[in-house]
Amino acid sequence: MIWLVCTTDSRDGVSDDYQRLVSSLQMVAGQVDLTLITLFQRPDARAMRAIATLSGFVRPMTSDTRMSLSQARNRILRTIAAEEGFADGSLVLFPDDDCWFTDTYLPMVGQMFVTDPQLQYWFCRYGSSPAADPALFGATHRARASDVVRRSSSITLVIRGSLMARVGLFDEGLGVGTALNGGEDTDFAVRLYRSGGKGLACGHALIGHRDWNPANRARYFAGSATVLARNAWASPRLAGEYVRKLISGLSLVAKRKLALSDFLLGLRALRRPGVRSGGLPASLSLKG
């Protein structure tokens, strides 16, 4: 089973971007066993009508209130853990509602995990013109600290179910919708890296999403710097990434692209409220 964990704000109906995501998955729904669990936040009447017509592989959940990305994902993960469990042969992905997949992506990624039982997580790049060449999926190397910190994104992570159960939930004190407004991707990827499992990084853009905006370096600085401060003690490589982040932050401050207050916020390694690295309930998260 491939679990795709997604959330979308449906206050003004189901967006065209989300419909594009569903359509891209429809192309391969007959080839792979997949479920797109979507938390529709604040759905209006028009959204509810649209939800009722979605493809059978879409499993809807709803929330009357707006919640952060981390909270929304954790709600879905808890549901999977309680009702299904995370089998070793299952995979977990976290596409944004404005992502889309080529018809090559899920079949190729699924086959990689079947072929290599030691593979625990995999990630690539994203872009507005994702490649579909099967040969590019093999252009990988063992994930390094620099890869998970600088190149990984939750929307491109593919995680084996058994590792998902051990790594646990997203930190609800981080991410879009929180005071730090970021860092949940970095936190989650660093925890995967620190798990010691085999991870592979691919340098090609294989998932569709709007292109990276350099302005995001300043927008997400405080969150990612806080995560790196928490983990700098774990290894020299992670310590080096933290120092690199601080140098980058100082450069952004000098260029007036980052407020000094946000830079100082990124120096704090204090634990924020919410889940940091607590695992899913062991009695519910694994299955045979």
Secondary structure, DSSP 4 states (H G I P E B T S, - for coil): -EEEEEEEE-TTSS-HHHHHHHHHHHTTTTTS-EEEEEEEES--HHHHHHHTTS-TTEEEEEESS---HHHHHHHHHHHHHHHT-EETT-EEE---TT-EE-TTHHHHHHHHHHH-TTEEEEEEEEESS----GGGGG-EEEPPHHHHHHT--GGG-EEEHHHHHHH----TTSSTTSSS---HHHHHHHHHHHTT-EEEEEEEEEEE-PPPPTTHHHHTHHHHHHHHHHHGGG-HHHHHHHHHHHHHHHHHHHTTSS-HHHHHHTT--PPPSS-SSPPPPHHHHEE-
